[in-house]
């Protein structure tokens, strides 16, 4: 089994913000592979389905970004998963908008959602990093990540989410290190 976690914040005010690109990716994957409706479970919204004979759980923690680890830990404990069976999809300021990188483990940097997960389960899980770009000034980071994508970004955002959903079957059926080569230049 794989647990795929999208990071974001609950609530309408955060729906289309840069920080919620993880939730958007989970929704795109769920839609592409006909996952059933999300249910409240594991302090989040959860859905499960098989892709290529592999059970895949999709989780959108509803604990707010800074407490995402509690939701992830709850799902992992229930299914008795190892951290290598977890894929976290999140926004990344250090990547240009639309860029995707995949890696196993690493530091949380300035990302509070990753910090929370690291504290709850360690840092040896897969990270699928989605570039949202940096505003250029560290004082502008919070307003940048919590603001909605401007209409000028919708084209690349739609393309990114569709491509990610289409390629997700490869993550399930191939070894993750193959996926690293696919998405990391």
GUDRENDO-200235 format. One record per atom (N, C-alpha, C): atom name; x, y, z. Coordinates in Angstrom, 1 decimal. Example, Ala and Ser with C-alpha at 12.3 -4.5 7.8 and 13.67 -1.06 7.14 Angstrom:
// residues 2
PT atom     px     py     pz
PT    N   13.2   -5.7    7.8
PT   CA   12.3   -4.5    7.8
PT    C   13.2   -3.3    7.8
PT    N   12.8   -2.2    7.1
PT   CA   13.7   -1.1    7.1
PT    C   12.9    0.0    7.9
END
This chain:
// residues 185
PT atom     px     py     pz
PT    N    0.8   -1.2    0.0
PT   CA    0.0    0.0    0.0
PT    C    0.9    1.2    0.0
PT    N    0.4    2.3   -0.7
PT   CA    1.0    3.6   -0.6
PT    C    0.0    4.6    0.0
PT    N    0.5    5.5    0.8
PT   CA   -0.3    6.6    1.3
PT    C    0.3    7.8    0.7
PT    N   -0.6    8.5   -0.1
PT   CA   -0.3    9.7   -0.8
PT    C   -1.0   10.9   -0.1
PT    N   -0.2   11.8    0.5
PT   CA   -0.7   12.9    1.3
PT    C   -0.5   14.2    0.5
PT    N   -1.5   15.0    0.4
PT   CA   -1.4   16.3   -0.2
PT    C   -1.5   17.3    1.0
PT    N   -0.6   18.3    1.0
PT   CA   -0.6   19.3    2.1
PT    C   -1.4   20.5    1.6
PT    N   -2.0   21.1    2.6
PT   CA   -2.8   22.3    2.4
PT    C   -3.5   22.7    3.7
PT    N   -4.4   23.7    3.6
PT   CA   -5.2   24.1    4.7
PT    C   -6.6   24.0    4.4
PT    N   -7.4   23.5    5.4
PT   CA   -8.9   23.4    5.1
PT    C   -9.6   24.8    5.1
PT    N  -10.7   24.8    4.4
PT   CA  -11.5   26.0    4.4
PT    C  -11.5   26.7    3.0
PT    N  -12.7   27.3    2.7
PT   CA  -12.9   28.0    1.4
PT    C  -11.8   29.1    1.2
PT    N  -11.4   29.8    2.2
PT   CA  -10.5   30.9    2.0
PT    C   -9.1   30.5    1.5
PT    N   -8.8   29.2    1.7
PT   CA   -7.5   28.7    1.2
PT    C   -7.6   27.8    0.0
PT    N   -8.8   27.6   -0.5
PT   CA   -9.0   26.6   -1.6
PT    C   -8.1   26.7   -2.8
PT    N   -7.9   27.9   -3.4
PT   CA   -7.0   28.0   -4.5
PT    C   -5.7   28.7   -4.3
PT    N   -5.2   28.6   -3.0
PT   CA   -3.9   29.3   -2.7
PT    C   -2.7   28.4   -3.1
PT    N   -1.6   29.0   -3.2
PT   CA   -0.4   28.3   -3.6
PT    C    0.0   27.2   -2.5
PT    N   -0.3   27.5   -1.2
PT   CA    0.0   26.5   -0.2
PT    C   -0.9   25.3   -0.3
PT    N   -2.0   25.3   -1.1
PT   CA   -2.9   24.2   -1.2
PT    C   -2.7   23.4   -2.5
PT    N   -1.6   23.6   -3.1
PT   CA   -1.3   22.9   -4.4
PT    C   -1.3   21.3   -4.1
PT    N   -0.9   20.9   -2.9
PT   CA   -0.9   19.5   -2.5
PT    C   -2.3   19.0   -2.5
PT    N   -3.3   19.7   -2.0
PT   CA   -4.7   19.3   -2.0
PT    C   -5.2   19.2   -3.5
PT    N   -4.8   20.2   -4.3
PT   CA   -5.2   20.2   -5.7
PT    C   -4.7   19.0   -6.4
PT    N   -3.4   18.6   -6.1
PT   CA   -2.8   17.4   -6.8
PT    C   -3.6   16.1   -6.3
PT    N   -3.9   16.0   -5.1
PT   CA   -4.7   14.9   -4.6
PT    C   -6.0   14.8   -5.3
PT    N   -6.7   15.9   -5.4
PT   CA   -8.0   15.9   -6.1
PT    C   -7.9   15.5   -7.5
PT    N   -6.8   16.0   -8.2
PT   CA   -6.6   15.6   -9.6
PT    C   -6.3   14.1   -9.8
PT    N   -5.5   13.5   -8.9
PT   CA   -5.3   12.1   -8.9
PT    C   -6.5   11.3   -8.6
PT    N   -7.3   11.7   -7.6
PT   CA   -8.5   11.0   -7.2
PT    C   -9.5   11.0   -8.4
PT    N   -9.6   12.2   -9.1
PT   CA  -10.5   12.3  -10.2
PT    C  -10.1   11.4  -11.4
PT    N   -8.8   11.4  -11.7
PT   CA   -8.3   10.7  -12.8
PT    C   -8.4    9.2  -12.7
PT    N   -8.4    8.7  -11.4
PT   CA   -8.4    7.2  -11.2
PT    C   -9.7    6.8  -10.5
PT    N  -10.7    7.6  -10.6
PT   CA  -12.1    7.3  -10.1
PT    C  -12.1    6.8   -8.6
PT    N  -11.3    7.5   -7.8
PT   CA  -11.4    7.2   -6.4
PT    C  -12.8    7.5   -5.9
PT    N  -13.2    6.8   -4.9
PT   CA  -14.5    7.2   -4.3
PT    C  -14.5    8.5   -3.5
PT    N  -15.6    9.0   -3.2
PT   CA  -15.7   10.3   -2.5
PT    C  -14.8   10.3   -1.2
PT    N  -14.2   11.4   -0.8
PT   CA  -13.5   11.5    0.4
PT    C  -14.4   11.4    1.6
PT    N  -13.9   10.7    2.6
PT   CA  -14.6   10.6    3.9
PT    C  -13.7   11.2    5.0
PT    N  -14.3   11.6    6.1
PT   CA  -13.6   12.1    7.2
PT    C  -12.9   10.9    7.9
PT    N  -11.6   10.9    8.0
PT   CA  -10.9    9.8    8.6
PT    C   -9.4   10.3    8.8
PT    N   -8.8    9.8    9.9
PT   CA   -7.4   10.1   10.2
PT    C   -7.2   11.7   10.3
PT    N   -8.1   12.4   10.9
PT   CA   -8.0   13.8   11.1
PT    C   -7.9   14.5    9.7
PT    N   -8.5   13.9    8.7
PT   CA   -8.4   14.5    7.4
PT    C   -9.5   14.0    6.5
PT    N   -9.4   14.2    5.2
PT   CA  -10.3   13.6    4.2
PT    C   -9.5   12.5    3.5
PT    N  -10.1   11.3    3.4
PT   CA   -9.4   10.2    3.0
PT    C  -10.2    9.4    2.0
PT    N   -9.5    8.9    1.0
PT   CA  -10.2    8.0    0.0
PT    C   -9.2    6.9   -0.4
PT    N   -9.7    5.7   -0.7
PT   CA   -8.8    4.6   -1.1
PT    C   -9.3    3.9   -2.3
PT    N   -8.3    3.5   -3.1
PT   CA   -8.7    2.8   -4.4
PT    C   -7.4    2.0   -4.8
PT    N   -7.6    1.1   -5.7
PT   CA   -6.5    0.4   -6.3
PT    C   -6.1    1.0   -7.6
PT    N   -4.8    1.1   -7.8
PT   CA   -4.2    1.5   -9.1
PT    C   -3.2    0.4   -9.4
PT    N   -3.3   -0.2  -10.6
PT   CA   -2.4   -1.3  -11.0
PT    C   -2.3   -2.4   -9.8
PT    N   -3.3   -2.8   -9.2
PT   CA   -3.4   -3.8   -8.2
PT    C   -2.7   -3.3   -6.9
PT    N   -2.4   -2.1   -6.7
PT   CA   -1.8   -1.6   -5.5
PT    C   -2.8   -0.7   -4.8
PT    N   -3.0   -0.9   -3.5
PT   CA   -3.9   -0.1   -2.8
PT    C   -3.2    1.3   -2.6
PT    N   -4.0    2.3   -2.8
PT   CA   -3.4    3.7   -2.7
PT    C   -4.4    4.5   -1.8
PT    N   -3.9    5.0   -0.8
PT   CA   -4.8    5.9    0.1
PT    C   -4.4    7.4   -0.2
PT    N   -5.4    8.2   -0.5
PT   CA   -5.2    9.6   -0.7
PT    C   -5.7   10.3    0.6
PT    N   -4.8   11.2    1.1
PT   CA   -5.1   11.9    2.4
PT    C   -4.9   13.4    2.2
PT    N   -5.9   14.1    2.7
PT   CA   -5.8   15.6    2.8
PT    C   -6.0   15.9    4.3
PT    N   -4.9   16.1    5.0
PT   CA   -5.0   16.5    6.4
PT    C   -5.9   17.7    6.6
PT    N   -6.8   17.7    7.6
PT   CA   -7.6   18.8    7.9
PT    C   -7.2   19.5    9.2
PT    N   -5.9   19.3    9.6
PT   CA   -5.4   19.8   10.8
PT    C   -4.7   21.2   10.7
PT    N   -4.8   21.7    9.5
PT   CA   -4.0   22.9    9.1
PT    C   -2.6   22.5    8.9
PT    N   -1.9   23.2    8.0
PT   CA   -0.6   22.8    7.5
PT    C    0.4   22.5    8.6
PT    N    0.4   23.4    9.6
PT   CA    1.4   23.3   10.7
PT    C    1.3   22.0   11.6
PT    N    0.1   21.3   11.5
PT   CA   -0.1   20.1   12.3
PT    C   -0.4   18.9   11.4
PT    N    0.1   18.9   10.2
PT   CA   -0.2   17.8    9.3
PT    C    0.3   16.5    9.8
PT    N    1.4   16.5   10.5
PT   CA    2.0   15.2   11.0
PT    C    1.1   14.3   11.8
PT    N    0.2   14.9   12.5
PT   CA   -0.8   14.1   13.4
PT    C   -1.7   13.3   12.5
PT    N   -2.2   13.8   11.4
PT   CA   -3.0   13.1   10.4
PT    C   -2.3   12.0    9.7
PT    N   -1.1   12.3    9.3
PT   CA   -0.2   11.3    8.6
PT    C    0.1   10.2    9.5
PT    N    0.5   10.5   10.7
PT   CA    0.9    9.4   11.7
PT    C   -0.3    8.5   12.0
PT    N   -1.5    9.1   12.1
PT   CA   -2.7    8.3   12.4
PT    C   -3.0    7.3   11.2
PT    N   -2.9    7.7   10.0
PT   CA   -3.1    6.8    8.9
PT    C   -2.0    5.8    8.8
PT    N   -0.8    6.2    9.0
PT   CA    0.3    5.2    9.0
PT    C    0.2    4.1   10.0
PT    N   -0.2    4.5   11.2
PT   CA   -0.4    3.6   12.3
PT    C   -1.5    2.6   12.0
PT    N   -2.6    3.1   11.5
PT   CA   -3.7    2.2   11.2
PT    C   -3.4    1.2   10.2
PT    N   -2.6    1.5    9.1
PT   CA   -2.3    0.6    8.1
PT    C   -0.9   -0.1    8.3
PT    N   -0.2    0.3    9.4
PT   CA    1.1   -0.3    9.7
PT    C    2.1    0.0    8.6
PT    N    2.1    1.2    8.1
PT   CA    3.0    1.5    7.0
PT    C    4.4    2.0    7.5
PT    N    5.4    1.8    6.7
PT   CA    6.7    2.3    6.9
PT    C    6.7    3.7    6.2
PT    N    7.6    4.5    6.7
PT   CA    7.7    5.9    6.1
PT    C    8.0    5.9    4.6
PT    N    8.7    4.9    4.1
PT   CA    9.0    4.8    2.7
PT    C    7.8    4.5    1.8
PT    N    6.7    4.2    2.5
PT   CA    5.4    3.9    1.8
PT    C    4.5    5.2    1.7
PT    N    5.1    6.3    2.2
PT   CA    4.4    7.6    2.2
PT    C    5.0    8.5    1.2
PT    N    4.1    9.2    0.4
PT   CA    4.4   10.2   -0.5
PT    C    3.7   11.5   -0.1
PT    N    4.5   12.5    0.1
PT   CA    3.9   13.8    0.5
PT    C    4.0   14.8   -0.7
PT    N    2.9   15.3   -1.1
PT   CA    2.9   16.3   -2.2
PT    C    2.7   17.7   -1.6
PT    N    3.7   18.6   -1.9
PT   CA    3.6   19.9   -1.3
PT    C    4.2   21.0   -2.2
PT    N    3.9   22.2   -1.8
PT   CA    4.4   23.4   -2.5
PT    C    5.8   23.6   -2.1
PT    N    6.6   24.1   -3.1
PT   CA    8.0   24.4   -2.8
PT    C    8.4   25.8   -3.4
PT    N    8.7   26.7   -2.5
PT   CA    9.1   28.0   -2.9
PT    C   10.4   28.1   -3.8
PT    N   11.3   27.1   -3.6
PT   CA   12.6   27.1   -4.2
PT    C   12.6   26.6   -5.6
PT    N   11.5   26.1   -6.1
PT   CA   11.3   25.6   -7.5
PT    C   10.5   26.6   -8.3
PT    N   10.9   26.7   -9.5
PT   CA   10.1   27.7  -10.4
PT    C    8.7   27.1  -10.6
PT    N    7.8   28.0  -10.8
PT   CA    6.4   27.6  -10.9
PT    C    6.2   26.5  -12.0
PT    N    5.6   25.4  -11.6
PT   CA    5.4   24.3  -12.5
PT    C    6.4   23.2  -12.5
PT    N    7.5   23.4  -11.9
PT   CA    8.6   22.4  -11.8
PT    C    8.2   21.3  -10.8
PT    N    8.6   20.1  -11.1
PT   CA    8.4   19.0  -10.2
PT    C    9.7   18.3   -9.8
PT    N    9.9   18.0   -8.6
PT   CA   11.1   17.2   -8.2
PT    C   10.6   16.2   -7.2
PT    N   11.2   15.0   -7.2
PT   CA   10.9   13.9   -6.3
PT    C   12.2   13.5   -5.6
PT    N   12.0   13.3   -4.2
PT   CA   13.2   12.8   -3.5
PT    C   12.7   12.1   -2.3
PT    N   13.6   11.2   -1.8
PT   CA   13.4   10.5   -0.5
PT    C   14.1   11.2    0.6
PT    N   13.4   11.5    1.6
PT   CA   14.1   12.1    2.8
PT    C   14.5   13.5    2.6
PT    N   15.3   14.0    3.5
PT   CA   15.8   15.4    3.4
PT    C   15.2   16.2    4.5
PT    N   15.6   17.5    4.5
PT   CA   15.2   18.4    5.5
PT    C   13.8   19.1    5.1
PT    N   13.3   19.7    6.1
PT   CA   12.0   20.4    5.9
PT    C   12.2   21.8    5.5
PT    N   13.4   22.4    5.6
PT   CA   13.6   23.7    5.2
PT    C   12.7   24.7    6.0
PT    N   12.0   25.6    5.3
PT   CA   11.1   26.5    6.0
PT    C    9.6   26.0    5.9
PT    N    9.4   24.8    5.5
PT   CA    8.0   24.3    5.3
PT    C    7.5   23.7    6.6
PT    N    6.5   24.4    7.2
PT   CA    6.0   24.0    8.5
PT    C    5.2   22.7    8.4
PT    N    4.6   22.4    7.3
PT   CA    3.9   21.1    7.1
PT    C    4.9   19.9    7.1
PT    N    6.0   20.1    6.5
PT   CA    7.0   19.1    6.5
PT    C    7.7   18.9    7.8
PT    N    7.9   20.1    8.5
PT   CA    8.4   20.0    9.9
PT    C    7.5   19.2   10.8
PT    N    6.2   19.4   10.7
PT   CA    5.3   18.6   11.5
PT    C    5.3   17.1   11.2
PT    N    5.4   16.8    9.9
PT   CA    5.5   15.4    9.5
PT    C    6.8   14.8   10.0
PT    N    7.9   15.5    9.8
PT   CA    9.2   15.0   10.3
PT    C    9.2   14.7   11.8
PT    N    8.5   15.6   12.6
PT   CA    8.4   15.4   14.0
PT    C    7.6   14.2   14.3
PT    N    6.6   13.9   13.5
PT   CA    5.7   12.8   13.8
PT    C    6.1   11.4   13.3
PT    N    6.8   11.4   12.1
PT   CA    7.1   10.1   11.5
PT    C    8.6   10.0   11.1
PT    N    9.4   11.0   11.3
PT   CA   10.8   11.0   10.8
PT    C   10.8   11.7    9.4
PT    N   11.9   11.7    8.8
PT   CA   12.0   12.3    7.5
PT    C   12.3   11.4    6.3
PT    N   12.2   10.1    6.5
PT   CA   12.5    9.2    5.4
PT    C   11.3    8.8    4.6
PT    N   10.5    9.8    4.1
PT   CA    9.4    9.5    3.3
PT    C    9.6   10.2    1.9
PT    N    8.8    9.9    1.0
PT   CA    9.0   10.5   -0.4
PT    C    8.3   11.9   -0.4
PT    N    9.0   12.8   -1.1
PT   CA    8.5   14.2   -1.2
PT    C    8.3   14.4   -2.7
PT    N    7.2   14.8   -3.1
PT   CA    6.9   15.2   -4.4
PT    C    6.7   16.7   -4.4
PT    N    7.7   17.5   -4.8
PT   CA    7.8   18.9   -4.6
PT    C    7.3   19.6   -5.8
PT    N    6.3   20.5   -5.7
PT   CA    5.7   21.2   -6.8
PT    C    6.1   22.7   -6.6
PT    N    6.7   23.2   -7.7
PT   CA    7.2   24.6   -7.6
PT    C    6.1   25.6   -7.7
PT    N    6.2   26.6   -6.8
PT   CA    5.3   27.7   -6.8
PT    C    6.0   29.0   -7.0
PT    N    7.3   29.0   -7.0
PT   CA    8.1   30.2   -7.1
PT    C    8.2   31.0   -5.8
PT    N    9.3   31.8   -5.8
PT   CA    9.5   32.6   -4.6
PT    C    9.2   34.1   -4.9
PT    N    8.6   34.8   -3.9
PT   CA    8.2   36.2   -4.2
PT    C    9.4   37.1   -4.3
PT    N   10.6   36.7   -3.9
PT   CA   11.8   37.5   -4.1
PT    C   12.2   38.1   -2.8
PT    N   11.4   38.2   -1.8
PT   CA   11.7   38.8   -0.5
PT    C   11.1   37.9    0.6
PT    N   11.9   37.6    1.6
PT   CA   11.5   36.6    2.6
PT    C   10.3   37.2    3.4
PT    N   10.2   38.5    3.5
PT   CA    9.0   39.1    4.2
PT    C    7.7   38.9    3.4
PT    N    7.8   38.6    2.2
PT   CA    6.6   38.4    1.4
PT    C    6.2   36.9    1.2
PT    N    6.9   36.0    1.9
PT   CA    6.6   34.6    1.7
PT    C    5.2   34.2    2.2
PT    N    4.9   34.6    3.4
PT   CA    3.6   34.2    4.0
PT    C    2.4   34.7    3.1
PT    N    2.4   36.0    2.7
PT   CA    1.3   36.4    1.8
PT    C    1.3   35.7    0.5
PT    N    2.5   35.4    0.0
PT   CA    2.7   34.7   -1.3
PT    C    2.0   33.3   -1.2
PT    N    2.4   32.5   -0.2
PT   CA    1.9   31.1   -0.2
PT    C    0.4   31.1    0.2
PT    N   -0.1   32.1    0.9
PT   CA   -1.5   32.1    1.3
PT    C   -2.4   32.9    0.3
PT    N   -1.9   33.4   -0.8
PT   CA   -2.7   34.1   -1.7
PT    C   -3.1   33.1   -2.9
PT    N   -4.2   33.4   -3.5
PT   CA   -4.6   32.6   -4.6
PT    C   -3.7   32.7   -5.8
PT    N   -3.7   31.6   -6.6
PT   CA   -2.9   31.7   -7.9
PT    C   -3.6   32.8   -8.7
PT    N   -2.8   33.7   -9.3
PT   CA   -3.4   34.6  -10.3
PT    C   -3.8   33.9  -11.5
PT    N   -4.7   34.5  -12.2
PT   CA   -5.3   33.9  -13.5
PT    C   -4.2   33.6  -14.5
PT    N   -3.1   34.4  -14.4
PT   CA   -2.0   34.1  -15.4
PT    C   -1.3   32.8  -15.1
PT    N   -1.5   32.2  -13.9
PT   CA   -0.8   31.0  -13.6
PT    C   -1.7   29.8  -13.8
PT    N   -3.0   30.0  -14.1
PT   CA   -3.9   28.9  -14.3
PT    C   -3.5   27.9  -15.4
PT    N   -2.9   28.4  -16.5
PT   CA   -2.6   27.5  -17.6
PT    C   -1.5   26.5  -17.2
PT    N   -0.4   27.0  -16.6
PT   CA    0.6   26.1  -16.2
PT    C    0.2   25.2  -15.0
PT    N   -0.6   25.7  -14.1
PT   CA   -1.1   25.0  -13.0
PT    C   -2.0   23.8  -13.5
PT    N   -2.9   24.1  -14.4
PT   CA   -3.8   23.0  -15.0
PT    C   -2.9   21.9  -15.6
PT    N   -1.9   22.4  -16.4
PT   CA   -1.1   21.4  -17.1
PT    C   -0.3   20.6  -16.1
PT    N    0.3   21.2  -15.1
PT   CA    1.0   20.5  -14.1
PT    C    0.2   19.4  -13.4
PT    N   -1.0   19.8  -13.0
PT   CA   -1.9   18.9  -12.2
PT    C   -2.4   17.7  -13.1
PT    N   -2.7   18.0  -14.4
PT   CA   -3.1   16.9  -15.3
PT    C   -1.9   16.0  -15.6
PT    N   -0.7   16.5  -15.8
PT   CA    0.5   15.7  -16.1
PT    C    0.8   14.8  -14.8
PT    N    0.7   15.4  -13.7
PT   CA    1.0   14.7  -12.4
PT    C    0.0   13.5  -12.3
PT    N   -1.2   13.8  -12.5
PT   CA   -2.3   12.8  -12.4
PT    C   -2.0   11.6  -13.4
PT    N   -1.7   12.0  -14.7
PT   CA   -1.5   11.0  -15.7
PT    C   -0.3   10.2  -15.4
PT    N    0.8   10.8  -14.8
PT   CA    2.0   10.1  -14.5
PT    C    2.0    9.3  -13.2
PT    N    0.9    9.5  -12.4
PT   CA    0.9    8.9  -11.1
PT    C    0.9    7.4  -11.1
PT    N    0.3    6.8  -12.2
PT   CA    0.3    5.4  -12.3
PT    C    1.8    4.8  -12.3
PT    N    2.7    5.6  -12.9
PT   CA    4.1    5.2  -12.9
PT    C    4.7    5.1  -11.5
PT    N    4.3    6.1  -10.7
PT   CA    4.8    6.0   -9.3
PT    C    4.3    4.8   -8.6
PT    N    3.1    4.4   -8.9
PT   CA    2.6    3.2   -8.2
PT    C    3.2    1.9   -8.8
PT    N    3.5    1.8  -10.1
PT   CA    3.9    0.6  -10.7
PT    C    5.5    0.5  -10.8
PT    N    6.2    1.6  -10.7
PT   CA    7.6    1.6  -10.8
PT    C    8.2    1.8   -9.5
PT    N    9.5    1.5   -9.4
PT   CA   10.2    1.8   -8.1
PT    C   10.3    3.4   -8.1
PT    N   10.2    3.9   -6.9
PT   CA   10.2    5.4   -6.8
PT    C   11.5    6.0   -7.3
PT    N   12.7    5.3   -7.3
PT   CA   13.9    5.9   -7.9
PT    C   13.8    6.1   -9.4
PT    N   12.9    5.4  -10.1
PT   CA   12.7    5.6  -11.5
PT    C   11.9    6.9  -11.6
PT    N   11.0    7.2  -10.7
PT   CA   10.2    8.4  -10.8
PT    C   11.1    9.6  -10.5
PT    N   12.1    9.4   -9.6
PT   CA   13.1   10.5   -9.4
PT    C   13.8   10.9  -10.7
PT    N   14.2    9.9  -11.4
PT   CA   14.8   10.2  -12.7
PT    C   13.9   10.8  -13.7
PT    N   12.6   10.4  -13.7
PT   CA   11.6   11.0  -14.6
PT    C   11.4   12.5  -14.4
PT    N   11.4   12.9  -13.1
PT   CA   11.0   14.3  -12.9
PT    C   12.1   15.2  -12.4
PT    N   13.3   14.7  -12.1
PT   CA   14.4   15.5  -11.6
PT    C   15.5   15.6  -12.7
PT    N   15.7   16.8  -13.2
PT   CA   16.7   17.0  -14.3
PT    C   18.1   16.7  -13.8
END
